[in-house]
Amino acid sequence: MDSERDAEPSRAAPAVELDGVTKRYGDTAAVDDVSLRVREGEFFTLVGPSGCGKTTTLRLIAGFEEPTAGTVRFAGDSVAGVPPEDRDVGVVFQNYALFPHMTVGENVGYGLNFADPPDGVSREERVAELLELVDLPDAADRDPESLSGGQRQRVAMARALAPGPDLLLLDEPMSALDAQLRERLRVQVRTIQSELGITTVYVTHDQEEALAISDRVAVMRDGTPEQVAPPRTVYREPSSRFVAAFVGDNNVFAGRVVDVDEPVARDGEREGTTRIAAVDVDGETLRVAIDDATAYGVTPGDRLTFCVRPEYLRIGDGASRLRATVASAEFLGETTRVTLDWGGRDLVVRTRDPLSGEVVVGFDPADAHVIAADDG
Amino acid sequence: MSDANRDAAGGGRTLRDRLNGRLRGRLLTALAAVTSVLLVGAFYYPVGTVLIEAVLVDGAPTLAVFGELLRDPFYFGELARLFAGESPVAVARGLLSPDRRLGIVGFTAYQAALSTVASVALGLPAAYLLARFEFPGRRTLRSLTIVPFVLPSIMVAVGFVATFGTNGTLNRVLGAAGLPPVDLMFTLEAIVIAHAFYNAPLVARVTTAAWESVDASAVETARSLGAGPVRAFFDVVAPQVYPAVLTGAALTFVFTFGTFPIVLALGGFELATVEVFVYRLVRDLNYAEAAALAIVELAISLGVLLAYLRYEARNSVSSRGVRPLPRKPLVPTAPTAREVLPRLGLAAYAVVAGLVFVAPIASMVLASVTGGDGALTLEHYRFLLDRQRTGAAFQVRPWPAIRNSLAFASAATLLALPMGVVVAVLTTRRYRGRKLVDTAAMAPLAVSGIIVGLGLLRGLVFGVEVAGWRFAATGAVAIVVAHAVAGYPFVVRTVAPGLEGLDRSLIESARALGASRARVIRDVELPLVWPGVVAGAAFAFAISIGEFTATVVLATGADAYTMPVAIERFIGRRLGPATAMGVVLLVVTGLSFVVIERLGGETRGL
């Protein structure tokens, strides 16, 4: 099912398309040759550590910056030289940027000075409608300063949506809020987005938020997307060591292939074949499933990088087993996150029961995901 | 829904819209061009024509005038011998000898240095009081520290004459107490105290602001690491306050180095400073020497300013007081030395401050209603009324002075406001050469008012010929232009911080919502910096009403005299009418401030 969503629909031009877009500031490229396609109605998230170019990418789409090279297209048309006010985008910033000298209602209605409200309603009706939508029906006459952070964020959202933009751009809109509120609001944001069916580009540094809220995620690093895929794919099948380590907890192993099995059918879920490779990692032989994409190319002697999520490392079980000692544990409520010391490297496991001393953890070949294989 | 929207918006973007967009984009460029032309025409060109005379004798460029000036002990005292080629050792010995001569330039620097020390000494306790103590009226007192700065200098001079003059308040009090009278008039002390009156509040203001932005948690961290309260003050608070004190000191030095009306009124030609001498040379029509002297003055002022700016660039600490230090009550909480001593010190300071700041104004008001015999009288005001009714054409009459002052100030403010706002916008944008634009736009603050006045007199009033067209302005127009040029840097200074501090995402939000760049200025930026604009207007108005230096040059002979010029003409003959005129000026200035504040709505203190 993941591969279905990944496939490019051929019928219409993407709502937003970046084609070889580069943005340089002096000698440094904040955004480096990025090509992305955001589909109509999609909730698309740019996620990555600070300085990865995600905000610059968003600003290029909004028109606050013009690319040094490459083209940004909306529904197939280049928007080069089109100022932000003519792009029909709604933008929400991290600090909300509510106009302090206007009431909440005036803030929400500001965009209606330049565009008639959609569906032929009056300006007042539209403002009321939007405040209703963000669950602040009585706030129109209030002063933005009197609102809480979460309320301001919702007003900013209502203001961005009021003129009925084609595209909603959200730049870390929740990073200034506390964790609980953030989780509640992201559900609300997603609900509103689905209800309106508006194409949305969301920027965040919080990978958990990105996974929770998006249809597709672009994990960015050094100005380039490392992987663009639905959240499940990014989580389960990271395409690079960076993605594997950035998205969620992970245990990344690298070693040399010593043997490759005959093909076997895997899970019955996929077509094609899966083979099992025996990999020597620091003297321990671990068995890893390698699927169609890499299956035929892998031969003994190749270097293989793979990862196993903490939740797939089982205590005293699994085809490949490792003996390790408990280094530290964090009680998280539902589970305990335990860091193990395995011959000088860290392993992370999740358990329900407390662990101590020496433990054996293991995993089955299918629980490992191959990130890279090369002849080197 | 989104497709329909796009069609509507796309279809609406016609050629006319695009053309409009282009024009709006150029609006700022056009305004900047107009401002530049104004600045060149009203400042750079006139000043240039005067200054060029220092290096151009009979059409040939020469540095002879400078050479003579630098070697003249009359101007440079013992230092002139150095410029004349004598050995530095001999000059140093001469400087250390008791009968050394400072020369005009040396004396000017000397009195400026003394004034700076006095201003810092008088300003720091006020900053301590305002930043660290809580008491009723603290905010009002803090706002009041701006008042001396905008008071017309000639009026302050009258106040000081009324206080320290032979028949002044001080001698009356001393006489009543059975003490011998003191004569402070035409002494260095009087000048220094008058300068402190002007500049100590400035020092107090910048220092208080810095002190208030010290984060309490920084002090608390130092304390928890083992520093005592005194040590914590010197290690954490002082380093953050010290640059502000230096700012105040540098500005004080520059202002007092270029001082004119105070020295003219309190020092006379015996204690003349450079600016007073430039005025005298101009009156004697010795333009070359006046220009050379003005250039020397400008070089020293700019040197101090640049040295200070370099220091500031290296040492600027931009910490935002997340949580300011808690203020202490003015009443001691316990009878310990630590609690009581600082407050006793402040009480003593209050007496001195009362003498320096309140006495001149109070004395002026008192003197305006006191007759020669010491009895209360309205004769001085009656004199003004009589003069208005029966005064000859060549005599100074009060009503034209008031009318001119108000008219010039209104016109100058209307001119200075757009100029200042445009320059503020230009200097808060990011581009190459911004520093240069900033400096060029601020130069009027550092150039001698006499030279600006003279340049305008000869450049504008006597007329200039440009490409066969002859332009000439009346004295009144020249005065308005001079006042606008003198006042607009203050508009820049009050508006720019607001623009600088404006959150960029506010502007971007408005644009994403459909507002053009020009529309964002109207809807978002101007409303948010409006308090700064109003404060700038008040400044420009006050500067114009109080401006004396350029006005006195431009108003020669003409009937374009203002209230300060009228005061100066009265003071030469009798103090009484001058004090009465001073009170009129005080009342008119005060009322104008109320009006500006009403017109502008709510203002934030600067």
Interface residues (C-beta under 8 A of the other chain):
Chain A: E40 A62 G63 F64 F74 A75 P83 P84 E85 D86 R87 D88 V89 G90 V91 F93 Q94 N95 A97 F99 P100 H101 Y110 G111 N113 F114 A115 P118 D119 A156 R159 A160 A162 P163 G164 P165 D166 L167 L169 L196 G197 I198 T199
Chain B: M1 S2 D3 A4 N5 R6 A9 R13 G21 D503 S505 L506 E508 S509 A510 R511 A512 L513 G514 A515 S516 R517 D523 V524 P527 L528
